[in-house]
Amino acid sequence: MGTIEWELAGLTDEDGMLKAFLQGYSFTLIPPEVSLKKGKRGVKVSFPIPAKLGKNRPKITGLSWYLTWYKELINTGWQVKDDFKGITNDFLRIAKGTDDQVLEFAKKWGPLWICAEHVDCFMFGFYKPWLIPNMGPCFWPGFESVERYKKHAREVNAVLSIAAALIENGPSLPAHWEEIGLEAWGEPAVLQKAYLSGTINNMLSRLGIDLAFLWGNNTMPELVINKGFGFLPSVWLEVAQSISRARQICVCDACHNVYIRYGRRPQKGRNNYCPTCRNGYAKQRMYIAKRRRKQKSSNQ
């Protein structure tokens, strides 16, 4: 659900969809049923969790506990979902949506998977409790507040709106900065960009997004972005890509270093070069070397 400002800033295409091209892998779990429940602290989205997991804090620590969670949820009807096409646009629609709209979103995309045990922690995100001494495992209670869904959606909307304003050299709105907990609207543009970059980097880190090497059966090995677990990593990765205009993870044919390609994707079957090698005439040098090899082979 992009705005005119987002399209003018180049963040969305002509259909209002965010421009995100980098390949990545992620998955979430979708429950067999979802419902709304009213409580003293507002309306909550309720998900069914197996009796074995219950409401008590887990006593088992280590990676095996997380594998147990996955197994138990699958055995009780939860399904794996790894196609996140359209997720960010769907998420933005609930920023000012009704409780029923949040419910329909949760049925399609699942929980936020926010940990109830640690501060600023997402299940299977940045914090790896089994690697940190004296830190207990994460805990997910099986429900999340409707307002929390809306708040996270408003934060994404605010970040995109601030980025669009900065790209177009226009003023950013105080309300958008307040939504992400900062008071930077009166600062110089260079500081606003730094604050916004910090916000995005913080979310990418907290959600556990990093690079991953995949090599499946009957496929060539790939270097992709590991987007972690749940739908939120896919949302924030799309946000970062659309603002930065990052297109693809590539390996330079000259220096063989990994780099993020901006602008057009490299044409299939042709060499591609990182900015350093492209500016250092690597393409011309490789062409000359290739021509010399052809001449040498023809003379033999």
C-alpha positions, 0 to 999 in steps of 0.5 A: 500500500505505497503512497504517491510520495513513496513512488516518487522516491522510487521505493515502489513500482507502478502497482504500488509494490515495494521494490525488493529483489534480493533472494533470501530464505525464510519460513514461518508457521501458520496455525490451523485456527486463529481467534480474537480474545478480549482481556483486561489489557486489550484485544489479543490474537490467540493461537492454539498451542499444544498442551505439551508446550503449555503456559509454563516456562520451558525447563529444557534449554538448548537447541533441542527445545526449539526443535521440540517446539517446531515438531509439536506445532507441526504435529498439531496442524500448523503448516510451514509457509515460505512464500512471502510475496506481498507480505509488506503491502499486506502488513502496511494495510493493518497499520490503521486497520480494524481488529478484524483486519488484523485477525485476517492478516494473522490467519494468512501470515501467522504470529509476530513471534515476539518473545515474552521472556527477554526484552527486544527479542524475537523468537529465533532472532538475534538472541541465541539463548543456547549460546549465551551462558546463564540466559534462559530460552525464549518463550512464546505464550501463544497470543499477541496483542492486536495493538502490537501488530498495528504498532509494528505496521505503523513503524514500517510505514513511518520508516518508509515515509521518512526515507521517501522524504529524505530521498526527495530532499523534503521535510519529514513529519514529526509524527513519523519520527515519534512512531519509531521513538526518535525526535530527529525531525529538526536535525540536519538531513545527514543526521536524520539519515544516520538515525534512520539507518540505525533504526533499520540496522537495529531491526535487521540485527534483532531479527537475526538476518544474515547471509547463508550458503545453501546447496540443495539436491539438484541445484547449484550452490547459492549465497542467499540472505537468511531471513530467519523465522516469521514474516517480520524479517521479510518485511524489514528486508524488503524495506531495506532493499526498497530504500537502498535499491539493492538488487542482488547478491553477486560475486565479482568475476574479477576480484571474486569478492561478494558484493551487493549490486545496485541498479540493473541486474547483471545480464545472464551469461555475462561477467559482472563486476563490483564497483571497485573493479568496474571503476578500475577497468577490470572489464577491459583487462579481462577482455584483453586477457580473454582475447590474448588466450584466444590468439594463443590457442589459435596459433598453436 
